[in-house]
Amino acid sequence: MTTSRRSLLGLLGVGGLMASTGWARAESASVSRDLRPGGAFDRFVAQQAAEDRFSGTVLLAHRGKPVLVRAHGLSNKDLGLPNRADTAFGLASITKVFTAIAIAQLAQQRKMAFHDTLGTHLPGFPAEIADTVTVHQLLTHTSGVGRPSFGSGAPSDPSWNSYDAVMEGTMAIIRQTPLQFTPGTRYVYSNDGFVVLGAIVAAVSGQSYFDYVRQHVFTPAGMSRTDFYSRPQVLADNRIARPYWTQRTGERADFMASPYAPFTIGPPGGAYSTVSDLLAFTRALAGGTLLSPAMAALMSSGKVPVPGDPLSQVDFYGYGHRDSIVNGQRVHGHSGSGPGMATRLDIHTDRDWVAIVLSNYDTTINPIVALERDLITA
């Protein structure tokens, strides 16, 4: 159930704030006090952290400039290392935005088309899949491809110890999995569908999916701390937040220290990033660095209605984007969730705001997102 703005504001009677990571004033004098340091949003996030409901970093930016940046909690509980403004977090499904942009870049270059069938680019699928499923359907979760429900998208086979092995092993499973439903007849969120899109990127570009996205998305956008970090890299790098999950025992455990952690989740959710890198990404996307303005608008615009989002009045899925109406205004971006991860990228096009929440807990961040949306659209 979504918490109302009034009830959230009533919970903000907290004393001191957690340590600040610094902020820059927006040029616009119209920025609400509630969105500035010490305001309603800042106090609420601090309260969530004080109650151990949130661990991570938040950023609010207006007209491309940070207004508020805060970090709370620990990135590594064993070492007592705090989260910082430049801590990298597992993005989970926000990664799908990058995968979709890679496809759009190749379509913009006329190397492929959204109406292409899966079999146009990838061999080894049965004819009923290869000749009917389209790239458009994969991008909008209407293809029926892959394992039921969400699809694991997070292989844990210990023999898959490289990026190529994860892609090849997962694709072998997907090729043997029958369609869940007739393509184009239903919306069913699918991580496996985005693994297939990653394989198409590799087939069309001649590069591995991972190298393509690094070279053509992360680098031109200026995302210097963003990458597809493997499990061994996360374990070795104290600049990356460890994900603490509660899904099995109810207690917070280091997911990366468990035998269930994959080498990489890959195209559906394997990227790690910082709040400043994600802000740089939004600038690059809006400024024509990654796609033409027309193609960027096409990517983010809603195409398939999505039922039951408590944080918006209307919700559609575009190409790797959620496109919503909140209090009569457009908000697009993506969310992410998984063991020890809860993330949100909100781009408020009507008010020129960007809101980013990255957490290394899997406790819901919906109350934080709800307040952010209410305050920005107010």
VENBEL-V96073 format. One record per residue. N is the residue number from 1. RES is the residue in one small letter. SS is DSSP state (H for helix, E for strand, L for the rest). Layout:
# VENBEL-V96073
N&RES&SS  N&RES&SS
This chain:
# VENBEL-V96073
1&m&L  2&t&L  3&t&L  4&s&L  5&r&H  6&r&H  7&s&H  8&l&H  9&l&H  10&g&L  11&l&L  12&l&L  13&g&L  14&v&L  15&g&L  16&g&L  17&l&L  18&m&L  19&a&L  20&s&E  21&t&L  22&g&L  23&w&L  24&a&L  25&r&L  26&a&L  27&e&L  28&s&L  29&a&L  30&s&L  31&v&L  32&s&L  33&r&H  34&d&H  35&l&H  36&r&L  37&p&L  38&g&L  39&g&L  40&a&H  41&f&H  42&d&H  43&r&H  44&f&H  45&v&H  46&a&H  47&q&H  48&q&H  49&a&H  50&a&H  51&e&L  52&d&L  53&r&L  54&f&L  55&s&L  56&g&E  57&t&E  58&v&E  59&l&E  60&l&E  61&a&E  62&h&E  63&r&L  64&g&L  65&k&E  66&p&E  67&v&E  68&l&E  69&v&E  70&r&E  71&a&E  72&h&E  73&g&L  74&l&E  75&s&E  76&n&E  77&k&L  78&d&L  79&l&L  80&g&L  81&l&E  82&p&E  83&n&L  84&r&L  85&a&L  86&d&L  87&t&L  88&a&E  89&f&E  90&g&E  91&l&L  92&a&H  93&s&H  94&i&H  95&t&H  96&k&H  97&v&H  98&f&H  99&t&H  100&a&H  101&i&H  102&a&H  103&i&H  104&a&H  105&q&H  106&l&H  107&a&H  108&q&H  109&q&L  110&r&L  111&k&L  112&m&L  113&a&L  114&f&L  115&h&L  116&d&L  117&t&E  118&l&H  119&g&H  120&t&H  121&h&L  122&l&L  123&p&L  124&g&L  125&f&L  126&p&L  127&a&H  128&e&H  129&i&H  130&a&H  131&d&L  132&t&L  133&v&L  134&t&E  135&v&H  136&h&H  137&q&H  138&l&H  139&l&H  140&t&L  141&h&L  142&t&L  143&s&L  144&g&L  145&v&L  146&g&L  147&r&L  148&p&L  149&s&L  150&f&L  151&g&L  152&s&L  153&g&L  154&a&L  155&p&L  156&s&L  157&d&L  158&p&L  159&s&L  160&w&L  161&n&L  162&s&L  163&y&H  164&d&H  165&a&H  166&v&H  167&m&H  168&e&H  169&g&H  170&t&H  171&m&H  172&a&H  173&i&H  174&i&H  175&r&H  176&q&L  177&t&L  178&p&L  179&l&L  180&q&L  181&f&L  182&t&L  183&p&L  184&g&L  185&t&L  186&r&L  187&y&L  188&v&L  189&y&L  190&s&L  191&n&H  192&d&H  193&g&H  194&f&H  195&v&H  196&v&H  197&l&H  198&g&H  199&a&H  200&i&H  201&v&H  202&a&H  203&a&H  204&v&H  205&s&H  206&g&L  207&q&L  208&s&L  209&y&H  210&f&H  211&d&H  212&y&H  213&v&H  214&r&H  215&q&H  216&h&H  217&v&H  218&f&H  219&t&H  220&p&H  221&a&H  222&g&L  223&m&L  224&s&L  225&r&L  226&t&L  227&d&E  228&f&L  229&y&L  230&s&L  231&r&H  232&p&H  233&q&H  234&v&H  235&l&H  236&a&H  237&d&L  238&n&L  239&r&L  240&i&E  241&a&L  242&r&L  243&p&L  244&y&E  245&w&E  246&t&L  247&q&L  248&r&L  249&t&L  250&g&L  251&e&L  252&r&L  253&a&E  254&d&E  255&f&H  256&m&H  257&a&H  258&s&L  259&p&L  260&y&L  261&a&L  262&p&L  263&f&L  264&t&L  265&i&L  266&g&H  267&p&H  268&p&H  269&g&L  270&g&L  271&a&L  272&y&E  273&s&E  274&t&L  275&v&H  276&s&H  277&d&H  278&l&H  279&l&H  280&a&H  281&f&H  282&t&H  283&r&H  284&a&H  285&l&H  286&a&H  287&g&L  288&g&L  289&t&L  290&l&L  291&l&L  292&s&L  293&p&H  294&a&H  295&m&H  296&a&H  297&a&H  298&l&H  299&m&H  300&s&H  301&s&L  302&g&L  303&k&L  304&v&E  305&p&E  306&v&L  307&p&L  308&g&L  309&d&L  310&p&L  311&l&L  312&s&L  313&q&L  314&v&E  315&d&E  316&f&E  317&y&E  318&g&L  319&y&L  320&g&L  321&h&L  322&r&E  323&d&E  324&s&E  325&i&E  326&v&E  327&n&L  328&g&L  329&q&E  330&r&E  331&v&E  332&h&E  333&g&E  334&h&E  335&s&E  336&g&E  337&s&E  338&g&E  339&p&L  340&g&L  341&m&E  342&a&E  343&t&E  344&r&E  345&l&E  346&d&E  347&i&E  348&h&E  349&t&L  350&d&L  351&r&L  352&d&L  353&w&E  354&v&E  355&a&E  356&i&E  357&v&E  358&l&E  359&s&E  360&n&L  361&y&E  362&d&L  363&t&L  364&t&L  365&i&L  366&n&H  367&p&H  368&i&H  369&v&H  370&a&H  371&l&H  372&e&H  373&r&H  374&d&H  375&l&H  376&i&H  377&t&H  378&a&L
